[in-house]
Amino acid sequence: MANEKVGRVLRVLPGQRVVVRVTGQDVTARCPGITPRPGAEALVVNPGQGWWVVSWG
């Protein structure tokens, strides 16, 4: 079962990655395709091999 969390995008990194603050912790998540802007709320999941951005708004 994937670990799902909602957080706020803090900054964009090279290579289609972003830093997201979830539950008081900063995690680096991969985001294939369009990259969310800093300040956006993002749903991230960890299926066991790192964090991925699933959606944002």
N, C-alpha and C positions, 0 to 999 in steps of 0.2 A: 504494500500500500504506500502510495506517495505521500510525503509530508507536505501539506499545503499551508501557506501563510500569506497574509496581506501586509504590505509594507509600502514605504514611500521611497521613490527613486531619489538618491542623493546626488549622483554624478554618473556621467557616461564615460566608459573606458574604451580604448581601441579594441578592435576585434569583436564587435557586436556583443559587448558585455556592459553591464551596469552594476553600480553598487546600490543595494536596497537595504534600508533600515527595517528590520523585522524584530519585534519583541525586544527592543533595546540592543540589538546586535546588528552589525553591518555584514551583509553577505554579498558576494559577487555572483551575479546570475548571468547566464547566457541568454541572448535574445535574438534569435534568427529573424531576419526580415527587418521591418521598421523598428527603430530603437525608441523607447519612450523617453520623454524629456524629464529633466530633473524637476521634482515636485509632484510628478504624477503618482497616483496610487497604483500599485502593481500587485497582481496575484502571482506568487512564485511557488514552484513545486520542486521537491527534491525526491526523484524516483530512486535514489540510492547512488547516483553518480554525479552529484553536483546540482546546483540550483539552476532552474530555467524559468524565464518569464513566460507565463501562459497568456495573460491579458493585462490590460491597464486602462485607466480612464482618467 
